[in-house]
């Protein structure tokens, strides 16, 4: 009998962490939590309530007072079989993926009170194990005890091109230059923030998917998962 574990997938922005984590969870029958979507949902809330300006200025005191009003849940879309993000009961999966939220999410996610609130929710979700979670600090802060930690990387240009392709497929016209700047700025903010900065856990396995196919990623993750869940 295989044991249930927690799989922590961290890494750089736009390197396919969510797709990898979601597919692994589906393959092995685990729950999947996209923590990046949680920070994006808080960012969207702040934008909608005039607590965050387009230039990145955050009314942190007001946002902290209103954190209790922010309810983030994940529900499976019956039509696609994929988990989607809901903010206070509304499906915001499309809204949180646009460039406006992408450009500002690192500002919001750097706020200590936001991270503390969401980390507590994430840890509660993993009490029973059998969970795949991706983000920036899963293996270092949320679940440092996770049995399998993977840190995903890819070149700046490849990550930007993937993001451009994703946005254009959804009907959003963006330039490669704009997205590449956004990818690099998010990396800088994520790595330099004081609270839970992005870094590779010492016991994490690095997976550079610059030249890997989706199938190649899937095979590598499944191999790592099987090794981690072998009965002792």
N, C-alpha and C positions, 0 to 999 in steps of 0.2 A: 504494500500500500504506500502511495506517495503522500508526503506531508504537505499541508497547505502552507504557503509562504506569502510574504509581501515582496513584490517586485517594484523597485524604485528606478525610474528612468528619468535621468536629468540630462541637461545639455544646453547647447546654444539655441538661440531663437531660430525658427524656420528651418530646423534640420530634420523635421519629420518625426519628432518624439511622439506626438499625439497619435499619428497614424500607426506607428509601430506599437505603441502601448495598447491602443484600441484593438488592433488585430490580434495581438498576443492574448489579450483577455478573452476575446471571442473564441480563439482557437482552444484555449485551455479551460474555458468555462469559469473564469474569474470575473469579479466586478472591476469596472474601469472608472477611474476618476481623473479628469483633465483639470489639474489645479490651475493651469494657465487661464482656463476659461473662467475660473472663480475670480481671479484678479482682474480679468477683462470685464466681468460683470460689475464689479465694484467701480471700475473706471467708468463704465457706461452710466451707472447710477449717478456718479459724481457729475458727469457731463449733463445729464438730464435735469439735475437739480441745481445747476449753476454753481457747483462747488469746485469746478475745474475749468480753467480757461484754455482756449486753443494754444496758448503759448506755454502751457504746462504749470501755471500757478495754481496751487491747490489750497482751498480753504480747509486746512487740516483740522482745525478746532471744530468746525461745523460738521465735517465728515465723521470725525470721531464720535460726536454726539449722536449721529444718525446711523451708526453701524448696526445698531439693534433693529433698524427698520429694513435691513438688507437680508433677504431670504434667497439663498441660491440652492437650487435643486437640479438634479439630472434626471431626465425622463427619456425612455426609449421611444423613438418615432416608429410606429408600427409599419409605416410605408417603407422605411429604409433599414430598420433594424439597428439604427445607430443612436447612441445616447446624445441628447441635446440639452443645452443649458437653458434654464428658466430663471428669470429674475422676478421675484415677487409674483410668481404664477404666470408670467408672460414668457413665451419662447423668444429668446434673444440671440439664438445661435448665429443668425446672419449678422445682426447688429454688432456683435462683439468682435467680428472678424475683419471689419473695415479698417482703412488706413487711419481714420481719426482716433479710434481706440488703440490701434497698434502703436501710434506715435506717442501716446500718453501713458500707456499701461505701466511702463517702468517707473514713472514718477509716482504713481499711486502705490505700486507694489513695494516701493522702497520705504513707505511709511511704517514705522514699527508697530503701531496699533492695528493696522490693516493685516500685517503679516501674523501678528499674534492671534488675532481673531480667526483668520482662515486656517492657520496651522492647527489650532485647537479643534476646529471642525474636521480637518483632514485626519488627524490622529484618531478621533472618535470613529471615523469611517473604517479604520483599519484594525479595530480591536479583534475582530474574528478572523483576521488574515484572509487568504484567498482573494487578494487585491492586487491590481496593477495600477500604479499611480505615476503620472509624469509631471515634471515641472522644472524648477531651478534648484530647489533645496530639499528634495525628497530624501535623498540618501545621506545628507549631512545634518538636517534639522528635523524634518518631519518624522522620518523613520530611519534613524542611524543604525537601528538593529535589523534592518531589512536583510533577508537572506540572499537576495540577488540585487545588486546595484549595477546599473549600466549608465555610462556617460557618453552621450551621442555628440559627435562633432561633424562638421563638413566645412568646406571652404566658403568664404564670404560670398563669392560670386555664384556658386551653386545654390546656396541658400536663398539668395536674392532672386535668382531666376525661378526657383520653385515657387516662391511667394508671388512673383509676377504672374506665373502661369495659373496659380490658384485663383488670384483675384480676377484676372481676365476671363477665366472660365465662368466666373460668377457675374460677369458683365461690368466689372469695375476697370476702367481704363487707367493704368498707372505706368509710369516710366521706370525703366531699370535703374536709372540714376537715383530716383527718389526712394525706391525700395532698398537699394544697396546702402544709402545713407541711413535709412531707418534701422536696418539690420545691424550696422556697425555701432550706431548710437545706443541701441538697446543692449548690445553686448557690453559696451562701456559702462552704462548705468547699472546693469545687473551685476557686473563684477566689482564695481567700486562702491556699491551701497553699503552702509554700515550694518544694516540688519540683514542677516542671512544672505551674504553675497553668493553669487554663482561661483562654485568651484567644484572640482572633482573630488569626491570622497576618496580617501586613501585606498579603500578596498573595492572601489568601483572598477568595472571592466570598460575600457574605452572602445567605442565603436565608431569608426570614421566611415560615414556612408557617402562620402563625396562621389565615389565611383561604384557604389553598390546598387543593384537593382532592388526593387521592392521585394522580389522573391528571395534575393540574397540576404536581405535584412531579416526576413521572416525565418529563414532557415537558421541563421546565426542565433537569433533570439530564442527560438525553440530549443536549439542545442544547449544554450546556457540555462534555460528553464529546466530542462530535463536533468542536467547535472546538479542543479540546486535542489531539486525535489526528490532525488533518489533516496529511498528509505535507508535510514542509518542502521 
